[in-house]
Amino acid sequence: MSLVKKFATVASGTLMSRILGFTREMFMAAALGTGPIADAFNAAFQFPNTFRRLFAEGAFNSAFVPLFAKEIEANGTDGAKRFSEEVFGVLFTALLALTIIMELSMPLIVRYGVAPGFAEQPQKFDMTVRLATIMFPYLICMSLAAMMSGMLNSLRRYFAAAVAPVFLNIILISVLAYAWYYDLTDFDIGYALAWGVLAAGIVQLAIVWAAVRHAGISIGFRRPHLTPNVKRLLLLALPAAVTGGITQINTLVGTAIASGVSSAVSSLAYADRIYQLPLGVVGIAVAIVLLPELARALKANNMAEAENLQNRSVEFTLFLTLPAAAALVVIAEPIVRVLYERGQFAATNSTPTVSAILAIFGLGLPAFVLIKAFTPGFFAREDTRTPMIYAAISVAVNLALAITLLPRMGAPGIAVASVVSGWLNAAMLFVTLQRRGHWGKDTGLLKRIPRLFLASAIMAGVLWYGSEWFAPYLHSGVRLHTQAPALLMLTACGALVYFVAAFAIGGADIGMIRRSVRRKAGTAPATNNELD
C-alpha cells in the first residue's frame, strides 16, 4: 500500500470522527451555548482528554510503535506478543493507581490546575469537580486503546484504530438528541454527557481489542514487571508523551488561564473543534503512518527512503493544510455562524469571539501539522529528549504570552499564545533535523512550497470577495437551509480556485500525485529531478 493510500486510510476514519464532532458541537452549542455548564463540561473533559493524549496517544504512538515494530522484525509475532503483555501489565497497574489518586484529589486538581478561575464561582466549580470525577476513568480505557492502536498501526492495520473515536461522537450526539427530545435541564445534560464520555471509552477499547485479536495477537495479563524492554519504553515514553501532546498541553494551559474569564473556556473549545478537522485529518494521519514507516526504513539503513518519506509527508501536509488555514482566517465568521449560531449560542452573542479565536488558530494550523510531520524524524531514531526540551520551551512561551495577552485581548489572546508557541516549536524541530543531517534537501519540494503559498493566497482573495457576494445568504437572520448551501458553494469555489492555481503555477502536478499514490513502501524513491 502506498504512503498516500495509508494516509487516506487513517484520514478517512479521522474525517468521519471530525464530521460527527462538528455535529456534536452544533448540538452542544444549541443546548448549552457558552454558559456555565458548557464551561464546566469543557474544562472537566479537557483534563482526562489531555492525559489521554499525553500518556496514551503521544507516548505510545511515539515510543511504543518503534519498539513494537523492531520486536516484530527481530522475534516475530510471538516476541511482539510477549512485549505487549509486559507493557500491558505495567500500563494497566499504573493507570489504575493514577485514577484512584486523581479521583480522591479532584477538588484540589480543579482548583489549582484545571480551572482555577472557577474557584470564585462555587456552583460552576462543584459541577466541574463532579463531571471530572465521572469522566476521569475514561483515561484507563483510552490509554489501553491507544496501546492497541499502536500495535495495529505497526501491523499496518490502520482503519480500526482510526474509526474507533467515531463512537465517542455517536454516543454524545445520542445523549444530546435524548436531552433535546425530553427537554432536560442544563445540569442534567452535563451529567448525561459525562456518563456518555465514560461509555464511549469502554466501546472504543472493545473495538481495538477485537481488532488486535483479529490480527492474530491475543494479549493476556501479566504481573507488572519492569523488564529491560519495558524500562526502555518508559525511558522513551515520558519525553515522547510531553512532545507528542504539545498541542494538548498548550490547550490545557490555555483552558486553565481562560477559566478566569466568563465563557472563555467554551469559546476556545468551540473554535478548537473546527480547526481540529484539518489538523486531525492531515496531521494525525501523517504522524501515525510516518512513524512506523520511517522506523522500518532506518532499521534497514535505507537513508534515501527515510529522507523521501519525510519530504513527501511535508509536501502532502502543506498541500492540504495551507488552503485550510487560509480559509479559516478569511471566512471564520461565516463558518462559526453556520455551524453554531442557534439556540443558546445565538442568545449569548458568542459568534464574534469564537470567530476571532478560530481565525487566529488558522494562522497556526500549518505549524501544528508540521510538528506532527517533524517529530517522527526524532522518535524513529529513539531520540525523545530533544523534542521534549523544545516542547517545554514552547509551553513556557505559551504560558507567558497567555498570561500577558488575556487581560488585553480576552480569549483570543490565549489563541495568539498557542499559535506563537506552535510556530516556535516547529522551527526548532526543523532546524535541528537539518543541522544533524536528518533532513535531506529536496529540490522539488523547495520549488513547490512558495508556489503552494501563492495558490493559497489567491484562494484567500477569492474567498474574501466571495464572502461579500454571499453575505446576504450568510448573515444571522437567514435560516440554516439557506446559510449551509451558501457556505458550501463558497468553500467549493475556493477549493476549486486553489487546486487550479496550485497545478497551474507548479505547486503540484499530476505526475507527482500519481507517483506518490503508486509508490510502494520500501521501493526506491524518485530522484529530485523526477519530482520537479
C-alpha positions as CSV (number, residue, x, y, z in Angstrom):
1,M,0.0,0.0,0.0
2,S,1.4,3.4,-1.0
3,L,2.2,6.1,1.6
4,V,-0.6,8.4,0.4
5,K,-3.1,5.5,0.5
6,K,-2.1,4.8,4.1
7,F,-2.6,8.5,4.9
8,A,-6.0,8.3,3.2
9,T,-7.0,5.2,5.2
10,V,-6.3,6.8,8.6
11,A,-7.6,10.2,7.4
12,S,-11.0,8.7,6.3
13,G,-11.6,7.4,9.8
14,T,-10.5,10.6,11.4
15,L,-12.6,12.6,8.9
16,M,-15.6,10.6,9.9
17,S,-14.9,11.3,13.6
18,R,-14.3,15.0,13.0
19,I,-17.5,15.5,11.0
20,L,-19.5,13.8,13.7
21,G,-17.6,16.0,16.2
22,F,-18.9,19.1,14.3
23,T,-22.4,17.7,14.7
24,R,-21.8,17.1,18.4
25,E,-20.6,20.6,18.9
26,M,-23.5,22.0,17.0
27,F,-25.9,20.2,19.3
28,M,-24.0,21.3,22.3
29,A,-23.8,24.9,21.3
30,A,-27.5,24.9,20.7
31,A,-28.2,23.2,24.1
32,L,-25.7,24.9,26.3
33,G,-24.2,27.8,24.4
34,T,-21.2,29.3,26.2
35,G,-22.9,29.3,29.6
36,P,-21.5,27.9,32.9
37,I,-22.5,24.3,32.3
38,A,-20.7,24.4,28.9
39,D,-17.6,25.9,30.6
40,A,-17.7,23.2,33.3
41,F,-18.1,20.3,30.9
42,N,-15.4,21.5,28.6
43,A,-12.9,22.1,31.4
44,A,-13.7,18.8,33.0
45,F,-13.4,16.8,29.8
46,Q,-10.2,18.6,28.8
47,F,-8.5,17.1,31.9
48,P,-8.8,13.3,31.1
49,N,-8.6,14.0,27.4
50,T,-5.3,15.8,27.8
51,F,-3.9,13.0,29.9
52,R,-5.1,10.5,27.3
53,R,-3.2,12.4,24.5
54,L,-0.1,12.8,26.6
55,F,0.3,9.4,28.2
56,A,-1.5,7.3,25.6
57,E,-1.5,8.7,22.0
58,G,1.6,10.8,22.5
59,A,3.7,8.2,24.4
60,F,2.6,5.1,22.5
61,N,2.5,6.4,19.0
62,S,5.9,7.8,19.6
63,A,7.8,5.4,21.8
64,F,5.8,2.1,21.7
65,V,5.4,1.8,17.9
66,P,9.2,1.8,17.0
67,L,9.9,-0.7,19.8
68,F,7.0,-2.9,18.8
69,A,8.0,-2.8,15.1
70,K,11.6,-3.7,15.9
71,E,10.3,-6.6,18.1
72,I,8.3,-7.9,15.2
73,E,11.3,-7.7,12.9
74,A,13.6,-9.4,15.4
75,N,11.4,-12.0,17.1
76,G,8.3,-12.3,15.1
77,T,4.7,-12.3,16.3
78,D,5.5,-14.3,19.5
79,G,8.1,-11.8,20.6
80,A,5.8,-8.9,19.9
81,K,3.0,-10.6,21.9
82,R,5.3,-11.1,24.9
83,F,6.5,-7.5,24.7
84,S,2.8,-6.3,24.5
85,E,1.8,-8.3,27.5
86,E,4.7,-7.0,29.6
87,V,3.7,-3.4,28.7
88,F,0.0,-4.0,29.3
89,G,0.6,-5.3,32.8
90,V,2.6,-2.3,33.8
91,L,0.4,0.2,32.0
92,F,-2.9,-1.1,33.5
93,T,-1.5,-1.1,37.0
94,A,-0.1,2.4,36.7
95,L,-3.3,3.7,35.2
96,L,-5.4,2.2,37.9
97,A,-3.2,3.8,40.7
98,L,-3.2,7.1,38.9
99,T,-7.0,7.1,38.5
100,I,-7.6,6.4,42.2
101,I,-5.2,9.2,43.2
102,M,-6.8,11.6,40.8
103,E,-10.3,10.8,41.8
104,L,-9.5,11.4,45.5
105,S,-7.7,14.7,44.7
106,M,-10.2,16.0,42.1
107,P,-11.3,19.1,44.1
108,L,-7.7,20.2,44.6
109,I,-6.8,19.5,40.9
110,V,-9.7,21.5,39.6
111,R,-9.0,24.4,42.0
112,Y,-5.3,24.7,41.4
113,G,-4.7,23.1,37.9
114,V,-7.7,22.6,35.6
115,A,-9.8,25.7,36.2
116,P,-8.5,27.9,39.0
117,G,-10.8,30.7,37.8
118,F,-13.8,28.7,38.7
119,A,-13.0,28.7,42.4
120,E,-14.7,32.0,42.8
121,Q,-18.0,30.6,41.3
122,P,-19.0,27.7,43.7
123,Q,-21.7,26.3,41.6
124,K,-19.5,26.1,38.4
125,F,-16.6,24.8,40.5
126,D,-18.7,22.0,42.1
127,M,-20.1,21.0,38.7
128,T,-16.6,20.8,37.2
129,V,-15.4,18.6,40.0
130,R,-18.3,16.2,39.7
131,L,-18.1,15.9,35.9
132,A,-14.3,15.4,36.0
133,T,-14.8,12.7,38.6
134,I,-17.2,10.8,36.4
135,M,-15.1,11.2,33.3
136,F,-11.6,10.5,34.5
137,P,-11.8,6.7,34.3
138,Y,-12.1,7.3,30.5
139,L,-8.3,7.7,30.7
140,I,-7.8,4.0,31.5
141,C,-9.9,2.9,28.6
142,M,-8.4,5.3,26.1
143,S,-4.8,4.6,27.2
144,L,-5.2,0.9,26.8
145,A,-7.0,1.6,23.5
146,A,-4.0,3.7,22.3
147,M,-1.7,0.9,23.0
148,M,-3.8,-1.5,20.9
149,S,-4.0,1.2,18.2
150,G,-0.2,1.4,18.2
151,M,0.0,-2.4,17.7
152,L,-2.4,-2.2,14.8
153,N,-0.5,0.7,13.2
154,S,2.7,-1.3,13.4
155,L,1.0,-4.3,11.8
156,R,-0.2,-1.9,9.1
157,R,-3.8,-2.3,10.0
158,Y,-4.9,1.4,10.3
159,F,-8.6,1.5,9.9
160,A,-10.0,0.1,13.2
161,A,-7.8,2.4,15.2
162,A,-8.8,5.4,13.1
163,V,-12.5,4.7,13.2
164,A,-12.9,3.9,16.9
165,P,-13.0,7.5,18.0
166,V,-16.1,7.9,15.9
167,F,-18.1,6.2,18.7
168,L,-17.4,9.0,21.2
169,N,-19.2,11.4,19.0
170,I,-22.0,9.0,18.1
171,I,-22.7,8.4,21.8
172,L,-22.6,12.1,22.8
173,I,-24.8,13.1,19.8
174,S,-27.3,10.4,21.0
175,V,-27.2,11.9,24.5
176,L,-27.8,15.4,23.2
177,A,-30.6,14.2,21.0
178,Y,-32.2,12.5,24.0
179,A,-31.8,15.7,26.1
180,W,-33.5,17.8,23.4
181,Y,-36.4,15.3,23.0
182,Y,-37.1,15.1,26.7
183,D,-36.2,18.8,27.4
184,L,-33.6,18.1,30.1
185,T,-32.2,20.9,32.2
186,D,-28.6,22.2,31.7
187,F,-27.4,20.3,34.8
188,D,-29.0,17.0,33.6
189,I,-27.4,17.5,30.2
190,G,-24.0,18.0,31.8
191,Y,-24.2,14.8,33.8
192,A,-25.6,12.8,30.9
193,L,-22.7,13.9,28.7
194,A,-20.1,12.9,31.4
195,W,-21.5,9.4,31.6
196,G,-21.6,9.3,27.8
197,V,-17.9,10.0,27.7
198,L,-17.1,7.1,30.0
199,A,-19.4,4.7,28.0
200,A,-17.6,5.8,24.8
201,G,-14.2,4.9,26.3
202,I,-15.4,1.4,27.0
203,V,-16.8,1.0,23.5
204,Q,-13.6,2.3,21.8
205,L,-11.4,-0.1,23.9
206,A,-13.6,-3.0,22.9
207,I,-13.3,-2.2,19.2
208,V,-9.5,-2.0,19.0
209,W,-9.1,-5.0,21.4
210,A,-11.2,-7.1,19.0
211,A,-9.2,-5.8,16.0
212,V,-5.9,-6.8,17.7
213,R,-7.3,-10.3,18.4
214,H,-8.4,-10.5,14.7
215,A,-4.9,-9.5,13.7
216,G,-3.6,-12.7,15.4
217,I,-2.3,-11.3,18.7
218,S,-4.2,-12.2,21.9
219,I,-3.0,-10.2,24.9
220,G,-3.2,-11.7,28.4
221,F,-2.5,-10.0,31.7
222,R,1.0,-10.4,33.2
223,R,2.1,-9.4,36.6
224,P,3.7,-6.0,36.4
225,H,7.4,-6.3,36.0
226,L,10.0,-3.8,34.8
227,T,11.7,-5.9,32.1
228,P,14.5,-4.3,30.0
229,N,12.1,-3.7,27.2
230,V,9.6,-2.0,29.5
231,K,12.3,0.1,31.1
232,R,13.4,1.2,27.6
233,L,9.8,2.0,26.7
234,L,9.3,4.1,29.9
235,L,12.6,5.9,29.2
236,L,11.4,6.9,25.8
237,A,7.7,7.4,26.7
238,L,7.9,10.2,29.2
239,P,9.6,12.7,26.9
240,A,7.5,11.4,24.0
241,A,4.3,12.0,25.9
242,V,5.2,15.6,26.5
243,T,6.3,16.1,22.9
244,G,3.5,14.3,21.2
245,G,0.9,16.1,23.2
246,I,2.4,19.6,22.9
247,T,-0.8,21.0,21.3
248,Q,-2.9,19.5,24.1
249,I,-0.6,20.8,26.8
250,N,-0.9,24.3,25.3
251,T,-4.7,23.8,25.2
252,L,-4.8,22.7,28.8
253,V,-2.6,25.7,29.8
254,G,-4.9,28.0,27.9
255,T,-8.0,26.5,29.5
256,A,-6.6,27.0,33.0
257,I,-5.8,30.6,32.3
258,A,-9.1,31.3,30.5
259,S,-11.1,29.9,33.4
260,G,-11.0,33.3,35.0
261,V,-13.0,34.9,32.1
262,S,-16.7,34.1,31.7
263,S,-17.5,31.9,28.6
264,A,-13.8,31.9,27.5
265,V,-13.3,28.1,28.1
266,S,-16.3,27.1,26.0
267,S,-15.4,29.7,23.3
268,L,-11.9,28.2,22.9
269,A,-13.4,24.7,22.8
270,Y,-15.9,25.5,20.0
271,A,-13.1,27.1,17.9
272,D,-10.8,24.2,18.7
273,R,-13.3,21.7,17.4
274,I,-13.3,23.4,13.9
275,Y,-9.6,23.7,13.4
276,Q,-9.1,20.2,14.7
277,L,-10.7,18.9,11.5
278,P,-7.8,19.6,9.2
279,L,-5.3,19.1,12.0
280,G,-6.8,15.7,12.7
281,V,-7.4,14.5,9.2
282,V,-4.0,15.5,7.8
283,G,-1.6,15.9,10.8
284,I,-2.6,12.9,12.8
285,A,-2.8,10.7,9.7
286,V,0.7,11.7,8.7
287,A,2.1,11.2,12.2
288,I,0.5,7.8,12.6
289,V,1.6,6.4,9.3
290,L,5.0,8.1,9.0
291,L,6.5,6.9,12.3
292,P,6.4,3.1,11.7
293,E,7.4,3.5,8.0
294,L,10.3,5.8,9.0
295,A,11.4,3.3,11.8
296,R,11.4,0.5,9.3
297,A,13.5,2.5,6.7
298,L,16.0,3.4,9.4
299,K,16.2,-0.1,10.7
300,A,17.0,-1.3,7.2
301,N,19.6,1.5,6.9
302,N,17.8,2.9,3.9
303,M,18.6,6.6,4.3
304,A,17.3,7.6,0.9
305,E,13.9,6.1,1.6
306,A,13.8,7.8,5.0
307,E,14.5,11.2,3.5
308,N,12.0,10.7,0.8
309,L,9.3,9.6,3.4
310,Q,9.9,12.8,5.4
311,N,9.9,15.1,2.3
312,R,6.8,13.6,0.8
313,S,5.0,13.9,4.2
314,V,5.7,17.6,4.5
315,E,4.7,18.1,0.8
316,F,1.4,16.3,1.4
317,T,0.9,18.2,4.7
318,L,1.4,21.6,3.2
319,F,-0.6,20.9,0.0
320,L,-3.7,20.3,2.1
321,T,-3.3,22.5,5.2
322,L,-2.2,25.8,3.6
323,P,-5.6,26.3,1.9
324,A,-7.4,25.1,5.0
325,A,-5.5,27.7,7.1
326,A,-6.3,30.5,4.6
327,A,-10.0,29.6,4.7
328,L,-10.1,29.6,8.5
329,V,-8.5,33.1,8.5
330,V,-10.7,34.7,5.8
331,I,-14.1,33.2,6.4
332,A,-14.0,32.3,10.1
333,E,-17.2,34.2,11.0
334,P,-19.4,32.6,8.3
335,I,-18.1,29.2,9.4
336,V,-18.9,29.8,13.0
337,R,-22.3,31.3,12.2
338,V,-23.4,28.4,10.1
339,L,-22.1,25.7,12.5
340,Y,-23.1,27.1,15.8
341,E,-25.3,30.2,15.7
342,R,-28.6,28.9,17.1
343,G,-30.2,28.2,20.4
344,Q,-28.3,29.3,23.5
345,F,-25.2,30.1,21.4
346,A,-27.0,32.7,19.4
347,A,-28.7,34.1,22.6
348,T,-25.3,34.8,24.2
349,N,-23.9,36.5,21.0
350,S,-20.8,34.3,21.1
351,T,-20.1,34.4,17.3
352,P,-17.6,37.3,17.2
353,T,-15.4,35.9,20.0
354,V,-15.3,32.3,18.6
355,S,-14.7,33.6,15.1
356,A,-11.7,35.7,16.2
357,I,-10.2,32.7,18.0
358,L,-10.8,30.4,15.0
359,A,-9.1,32.9,12.6
360,I,-6.0,33.1,14.9
361,F,-5.9,29.3,15.2
362,G,-6.0,29.2,11.4
363,L,-2.7,31.1,11.3
364,G,-1.1,28.3,13.5
365,L,-2.6,25.3,11.6
366,P,0.4,24.7,9.4
367,A,2.7,24.8,12.4
368,F,0.7,22.4,14.4
369,V,0.6,19.9,11.5
370,L,4.3,20.3,10.7
371,I,5.2,19.5,14.3
372,K,3.5,16.1,13.7
373,A,5.5,15.6,10.5
374,F,8.8,16.6,12.1
375,T,8.7,14.7,15.4
376,P,8.8,11.2,13.8
377,G,12.2,12.1,12.5
378,F,13.4,12.2,16.1
379,F,11.2,9.4,17.6
380,A,12.1,6.9,14.9
381,R,15.8,7.3,15.9
382,E,14.7,6.9,19.6
383,D,15.5,10.5,20.4
384,T,12.7,11.7,22.5
385,R,14.7,14.0,24.7
386,T,15.3,16.8,22.1
387,P,11.6,17.2,21.1
388,M,10.7,17.2,24.8
389,I,13.1,20.1,25.5
390,Y,11.6,22.1,22.6
391,A,8.1,21.2,23.8
392,A,9.0,22.6,27.3
393,I,10.3,25.8,25.8
394,S,7.1,26.1,23.7
395,V,4.9,25.6,26.8
396,A,6.8,28.2,28.7
397,V,6.4,30.7,25.9
398,N,2.7,29.9,25.6
399,L,2.2,30.3,29.3
400,A,4.0,33.7,29.5
401,L,2.2,35.1,26.4
402,A,-1.2,33.8,27.5
403,I,-0.9,35.5,30.9
404,T,0.2,38.7,29.3
405,L,-2.4,38.8,26.5
406,L,-5.5,37.6,28.3
407,P,-6.2,40.9,30.2
408,R,-5.7,42.8,26.9
409,M,-7.4,40.6,24.3
410,G,-9.6,38.3,26.3
411,A,-9.9,34.7,25.0
412,P,-8.3,35.5,21.6
413,G,-5.1,36.3,23.5
414,I,-5.0,32.6,24.5
415,A,-5.1,31.6,20.8
416,V,-2.3,34.0,19.9
417,A,-0.1,32.5,22.6
418,S,-0.8,29.0,21.3
419,V,0.0,29.9,17.7
420,V,3.2,31.7,18.5
421,S,4.4,28.8,20.6
422,G,3.4,26.3,17.9
423,W,5.5,28.1,15.2
424,L,8.4,28.3,17.6
425,N,8.3,24.6,18.3
426,A,8.0,23.7,14.6
427,A,11.0,25.9,13.7
428,M,13.2,24.4,16.4
429,L,12.4,20.9,15.3
430,F,13.1,21.6,11.6
431,V,16.4,23.4,12.2
432,T,17.7,20.6,14.4
433,L,16.8,17.9,11.9
434,Q,18.7,19.9,9.2
435,R,21.8,20.5,11.4
436,R,22.0,16.8,12.2
437,G,21.8,15.8,8.5
438,H,18.5,14.0,9.1
439,W,16.6,16.0,6.6
440,G,17.7,15.6,3.0
441,K,17.4,18.6,0.6
442,D,14.7,18.1,-1.9
443,T,14.8,20.5,-4.9
444,G,11.3,19.7,-6.0
445,L,9.8,20.4,-2.5
446,L,11.7,23.7,-2.2
447,K,10.3,24.8,-5.5
448,R,6.7,23.8,-4.7
449,I,6.4,25.3,-1.2
450,P,6.4,29.0,-2.2
451,R,4.0,28.1,-5.1
452,L,1.6,26.5,-2.6
453,F,1.7,29.6,-0.5
454,L,0.9,31.7,-3.6
455,A,-2.0,29.4,-4.6
456,S,-3.4,29.7,-1.0
457,A,-3.1,33.5,-1.2
458,I,-5.0,33.5,-4.5
459,M,-7.7,31.3,-2.9
460,A,-7.9,33.6,0.1
461,G,-8.6,36.6,-2.1
462,V,-11.4,34.8,-3.9
463,L,-12.9,33.8,-0.5
464,W,-12.7,37.4,0.7
465,Y,-14.6,38.8,-2.3
466,G,-16.9,35.8,-2.4
467,S,-17.9,36.2,1.2
468,E,-19.0,39.8,0.4
469,W,-21.1,38.5,-2.5
470,F,-22.6,35.7,-0.4
471,A,-23.2,38.0,2.6
472,P,-27.0,38.3,2.1
473,Y,-27.2,34.5,2.4
474,L,-24.9,34.1,5.3
475,H,-25.9,36.8,7.8
476,S,-27.5,36.0,11.2
477,G,-31.1,36.4,10.2
478,V,-31.0,33.8,7.5
479,R,-32.2,30.2,8.1
480,L,-29.7,27.3,8.2
481,H,-31.1,25.7,5.0
482,T,-30.0,28.9,3.1
483,Q,-26.8,29.5,5.0
484,A,-25.4,26.0,4.7
485,P,-25.6,25.7,0.8
486,A,-24.2,29.2,0.5
487,L,-21.2,28.4,2.7
488,L,-20.7,25.1,0.8
489,M,-20.7,26.9,-2.5
490,L,-18.3,29.5,-1.2
491,T,-15.8,26.9,0.1
492,A,-16.2,24.7,-3.1
493,C,-15.3,27.7,-5.2
494,G,-12.3,28.5,-3.0
495,A,-11.1,24.9,-3.2
496,L,-11.5,24.8,-7.0
497,V,-9.5,28.0,-7.4
498,Y,-6.8,26.7,-5.1
499,F,-6.4,23.4,-6.9
500,V,-6.4,25.1,-10.3
501,A,-3.9,27.7,-9.2
502,A,-1.6,25.1,-7.5
503,F,-1.4,22.9,-10.6
504,A,-1.2,25.9,-13.0
505,I,1.8,27.6,-11.2
506,G,3.6,24.3,-10.4
507,G,2.8,23.9,-6.7
508,A,1.6,20.4,-7.6
509,D,1.4,18.2,-10.7
510,I,-0.5,15.1,-11.8
511,G,2.7,13.1,-12.2
512,M,3.8,13.8,-8.6
513,I,0.5,12.7,-7.2
514,R,0.4,9.6,-9.4
515,R,3.9,8.5,-8.4
516,S,3.0,9.1,-4.7
517,V,-0.1,7.0,-4.9
518,R,1.5,4.2,-6.8
519,R,4.8,4.1,-4.9
520,K,5.0,1.1,-2.6
521,A,6.6,1.3,0.8
522,G,10.2,0.2,0.7
523,T,10.7,0.9,-3.1
524,A,13.4,3.2,-4.2
525,P,12.3,6.8,-4.0
526,A,12.2,9.1,-7.1
527,T,15.0,11.4,-7.6
528,N,14.7,15.1,-7.1
529,N,14.6,15.7,-10.8
530,E,11.8,13.3,-11.2
531,L,9.8,15.1,-8.5
532,D,10.2,18.6,-10.1
